[in-house]
Amino acid sequence: MLAYILKRTVPEFESASLDDIANIYIEGKPEVSTVPVSKDKTNAVRHALERQDTPKIKGTQNEDNSITEGSIVFDVLFRAKAPVTHEIITLIINVEAQKHLKPKKKTGGTYPLLKRAVYYASRLISSQKGTEFTNSDYDKIKKIYTIWICMEAPHGKSAINRYQLKEQHLLHRYKEPCQNYDLIGIVFVYLGNSKVKDQLINLLDLMFKSSKNASEKITALHNDFGIDLTKEGEEDLEIMCNLGEGLYEDGVMKGKQEGKIESALEMLKDGVALEKVAKYSKLSSSMIEKLAKQNKLI
């Protein structure tokens, strides 16, 4: 799935095959919801990951808060080599449980999601100091992409937008090598309400908006996209199906879900067994386990 996203949205991968992107150019194992976004937290987790014996993606972290308070994390964070230059590109794939393009602020009102994406991109650049380079070795800064999958589309129509730094000549025509400034790419993929002839949009629609059950999605992934899931992948798909359903809950259902999570957290703090918490809260075992881990209860 990440290979599909890269090939469709990142220029460096347009001519590469999906197999090569997945098996050659994507490096290591993507970090999922482990690297914080906020200042002074990103690098702390990066260094902790690098100290572990198991191979980890160098330099990224994903969290800022508990599951009940709305974590600020890089949902999926990984590295990939550009096929031609083999320049290391750090990419962030964000699949947010966001229905609106202007999410609500805790203090009231809303904010444009694109501005949040710019902040994330900036953090991925600034947090490289101390991991990718030290002192004034700015020539070692790696290019980053932050890619956002949006469940709400402008005017209800699917779209893909890309934002990047560009050079403008205000006097004469001195051209700086683009690799010195083309360091940030922001991509928004909007999932609309109607079918389009775009393989990535159709894949994401299947994963997050389709009413098909997990078994039907597994068949469609094989037949339509050439994706065969492992047993672990099938379990992950079940979770993604639950996520897709949750994305379209109305305000009442969302409030009920948050109430379930808060109740589950209280039971976990009281030492109730995970399976019983899942049973009483009507939440999935995987969600209960994640909740316990994020609050350091297991």
Buried (B, 14 or more C-beta within 10 A) or exposed (E): BBBBBBBBBBEBBEEBBBEBBBEEBBBEEBBBBBBBBBEEBBBEBBEEBEEEEEEBBBBBBBBBEBBBEEBBBBBBBBBBBBBEEEEBBBBBBBBBBBBEBBBEEEEEEEEEBBEBBBBBBEBBBEBBBEBBBEEEEEEEBBBBBBBBBBBBBEEEEBBBBBBBEEEEEEEEEEEEEEEEEBBBBBBBBBBBEEEBEBBBBBBBBBBBBBEBEBEEBBEBBEEEBEBEBEEEBBEBBBBBBBBBEBBEBEEEEBEEBEEBBEBBBEBBEEEBEBEEBBEEBEBEEBBBBBBBEBBEEE
